[in-house]
Structures are given as structure tokens and as C-alpha cells.
Amino acid sequence: MGRILLVTFQQALRSVALTLLPLSFIALFAWSTAGSATGNTSDPIRAAIWIWLSSHLIPFKLALASGFSSGALSYLPLGAVIFPWLAIRNGFRRASEFLANPRGARSFLVIWYVLIATLAAYFSQSENIKANLLLTPLFVLFISLSATFDYSTSLFSRARFLGNCAISLLGFALIIFGASLALHFSIVKSLAVVIQPGIVGGILLTFIQILYLPNLALATLSYLFGTGFSIGLGTHISPTVFDLNSLPAIPVLGALPTSQHPILRIFILLPILILLLNQIAIFKNFSDFKIRQSEVIKVLTPSLLFLTIFSFFAGGTLLTQDMDPVGLVWWKLPALFVAISIALLTVGLYLPKLAKIIRAHKSEI
């Protein structure tokens, strides 16, 4: 047991260091470039810990300047999760190979990693910025466990078609977003000029915007499918609704549409087609009614669960209450897919079954 604890603790620390040390270097470099009134090197180190925690999608509570109500930061880049995720997965692989005990390696590595993250969230608190201590262990636990799963099991192989389709849809959404970015380049340029980030700030701002691309891709899909997204309190942007009061000075947001585009509602055919093809493939392989129903549920349940999780993390609050919500409303996109799935099941499975029952009853009469 002592050997397992030592090895997993070492790998947990290694996983933390793989992401936290580069962030510390970047924070120190940015701090030294920008200058500081106090010259206290604890400031960039604390900032690096905050960035590391935000890469795990940990929300923050903010005490803003006078004249503003208390704020929060929960709209965080989904793309940043890949760095701690890969670090944890690498640590789990090394611990499993060394111990020849994947279950023990997973359990204790996750425990150590969650403990380290929770302690980091607690000791990095300041008067104005505090990580959510209740959600920190929950979110880090979820990311840690997801990094140690075996995705070749039958549970995930059933949903492989929908997973590949989801990746294709995200790629398609990024193409649409990139085209919109090019069409509205003058707005993007104006927003970049307004903030004047400088050379180092410009590089960091560009990198952060790249990490937000998964959020933007999901928002683009939600827009194309008609459920839309928000950019602050009282706003809603969809093909049939354009209600936007002001635009934050973030260059990538220059790609937002400037009016309604009802014709884009035709893209709702994409999720219908994907779910229909998935249902046809299942019905082709299985003929029994109960097996068909069971297989459809087994495929759709994890897929809709993942969609709900990603939708939840793809939206949130951006600093002030006026910028809440930003991005997706977490339940709308999953609700759309649930509605489509129920409709297709009703038409393809339940109505034919009901028709057979009625015909059998009539033949008996």
C-alpha cells in the first residue's frame, strides 16, 4: 500500500508540474514585462495557480472595483482542459505500468490530484479573487476520472458513430465561424485596436481566444440549430432573433452575426439526419423490438450526457452580472436532441409496433 501511495503521489505531482510550471514561467514573464508597483513575485505565482485552476474549468468569485456589484468568472475556455487532461492521463499510464495495478493507480492518483487542486484553490485565494472551493474537488474529480477511462470499451464503442459525427459537426461549425470572422474582419480589427494589448498581451490574448474555440464552435452549432446563444443579460442571438445590446472588446466576437438570418434554420436537418442514420444502423442490426429500444437508449444516453456536460461548461458568467449568461444556455441544445430522438423513435419504432398490435387485434376479431 505504501508503494502505491508513493508512486501515485509522485505521478500526481508530476501531472500538476507539467501544466503549472509552464504557466508560472508565462505569468512571471508577463509580470516582468508589464511591471509591478509592489515587485512581489507572489503575484504572478498566484496568477499562475488561478490560470491552472481555470484550465480545470473551476469558477471564480470576484470582488470588482467600486461601482460594480460582485462578479464571477465561470465562462472558461474548454480548449484549456486538454492540457491537464493529457497530463493526468500520462501520469495514470506511467503509474499503471510501474505498479501493474490500474485500479489502484486510478483511485489514488485521482485522490492525490484532487487534494492538490483543492489545497491550491484554498491557499491561492485573495481578497478580490477566490476559486469556488465547493466545486473545485467536484470538477477536478470529473476531469481526473475522464482522463483515466478506457474509451475502447463497449460502452463507448456503441456511441462511436455519434462521437465521430459530433467531431465533424464541431469542425463544420469552426469553418462557418472562420468564414464569418473573415466577412466581419473590419469589426474584428476595430475590437483589437480598442483594447491595445501590446506585443506580449497580444500573443497571450490570441492564445486565449484559440482556447475558446470549442466554446465558440458549440455556440455556432447552437445558433445554426436554432437554439441560439447569449452575450450578456437580456440578449439572445439565433437565426430568427437578434437581440444584442453591446459587444465586449474581444476581437473574436467580431464574427457574430449583425442581423437575423432565418434561412439558416435549414441546418436543423443535420442533427435530424445524424440521429436518423444512427437509428437506421441499429434497426438494421437488430430486429427484435425490445433489443432495438435497448440499443437506442444505450447509445443515446452517454451521448446526450456528454452533450449536456459540454453545454454546461460552454456557457457561464464573464466577470460582471451584465455578462451573464455568455455562450450557451446549457439545457437548450440537449433538449433539442432529446426532442428529435423521441420524435424519430416514435415514428420509426413505436408507431410501427402500435400498428402491428392493432392489425393483430383486428385479425383475431
C-alpha angles and dihedrals in degrees: 000000000000090000092051092050093049096047095045091046090052092049092046090053090046091051090051093047093050090066105022098053095055089046090051091052092049092047092049091048093049090045093050091047095049095040129223135238092218103034090219110153091201088077097069092040090054089046090052090054090050091051090048091051091047089054084065088053092248109165120230133215113221133200102207130201121286113287093041129088119235113291141199140208114217100132096094133164114270089200091066091065091074092073100057089034092058092042092053092045090051091049091049092050092050093046092048093051093047096045099032085218112105095176094052092042091053096047099048097036090055092046092051093045093049090047092051092048092048092050090047090052091050099046095041094060118122133186092266104029125048130168114226102261094194095054097037097080092041096051094041090048091053094049092044093051092046089054092056099047123114103234094190093075122113091254091067098030090064090060095044093108093052090044092054090047090051091053090048091050091051090050090049090049091052090052090052090046091049091050090051090048090055093046091052096039093129090060091047090052092048092052091049091051092050096059096040095198097180125224100301092035090048092053092048092045091052092049092050091050090052089053089053092057094099089054090049092046091054090046089051091051091048088051094049092047091052101248092101131191141248137242100195141325115336095006131121130173122192136133090273101032128053112177111154124148102185139349122236115235094257112127096215090059088068086086091071116118116258098211144005120300107187093173089070089071085086088080088075083084090072098069090039091054094046095050090044092053090048090052093047091051091052093046090049092056097041129043103179115096096224094046091049091050092047094048093049090051092047091053099041098043099066091037094054090042091056091045090053092049094049091045090052093052093041092069138044145107123325107206102293136049089244087064095055119137106028119172125358127005094233100227102045101075095044089046090054092052091046091052092049092047093050091048093050092046091050093050098038103036117011101041093050089048091050091048090053091050091050092048092048090050092050093049090054090053 
